[in-house]
């Protein structure tokens, strides 16, 4: 390490705010996954509450999963259109 590199120190210090973002993102993912993957528990209650058949009640879970999946695809299209990320297939952003 040279003298110049030793003298150059970052002026901005991390005050722990990054960890707040990490914890918040983790909690949001946990809640999101918990709702999505525990629908089987809600299904029985929906059957009892609405007094409908299993076929009609199952649409609730199907629509919920579809919305989550379509939302992910649409966000990916916006990201690639704005050139914010690289597409895994090797395509590059237009310059």
N, C-alpha and C positions, 0 to 999 in steps of 0.2 A: 504494500500500500504506500503510495507516495505522500509527501507532505501536503500537497494540494488536496488530495482526497481526504486526508485526516481533518483538514481545516473546514471542509465543506460539510456542514451538518444541516439537516432539515430544520427549517424555522417553524413549521407547523407540527405541533405535537398531537398525537391521538389522545383524545380525552375520554375515550371509552364509548363514544356515540356509535361507533361501528358495531359494537357488541349489542347495543339496543336494537339496531336494525337486524342483526343476525337472529336474536331471540324473537323479535316480532315476526320475521319471515318463517322461522321454525314453528311458532305457534299457529300462524295462519295455515301452513301446510298440514299441521296436525289436525286442526279443526276441519279443513277441507277434506282430507283423507278419511277422517272419522265419520263425517256425514255420508260421504260417497260409499264407503265400504261397510257401513253398518246399516244399510237400508233394510236388510232382512229383519232387523229388530223392529223397525218402524212399520214394516209391511203388515205384521199381525195387528198392530194398533190401527192402521188405516183400514184394514178389513172390518174390524169391530166398529170403528167410528162411522164409516160411511155406508156400511151394510150393502156393499157391492160385491160382485164376484171377483175371483182372483185375477181373471183376465183383464177386467177393467181397472182394477187397482194396480196391477203391475205396470201400467202405462206411466204411472208417476215416476217410478224408478228408471224406466227406459228413457223418458224425456229428460230426467235429471242427468243421466250419463251422457246422453246425446248432446246436451247443452255444454257440458264440460269438455267433451271431445271436440265439438265444432268450434268452441271458443279457442281452444289451443291451436287449431289449424288456422283460424283467422288471424290470431295474434302473430303466428309465424309468418304468414303472408305479409302482414303490415311491416314486421321487422325486416324481412328480406327486401321489401319495396323501399324502405327507408335506408337500406344499406347498413343496418345496425349490427348484423351478425353474418357469419359465413354460413352458407347452406351446405349441409353435410355431403351433398352429391358432388361437390367440387366446383360448383358455379361460383363466380366471383361477382362482386358488385360492378355495375356499369360505371365508367368514369366519364 
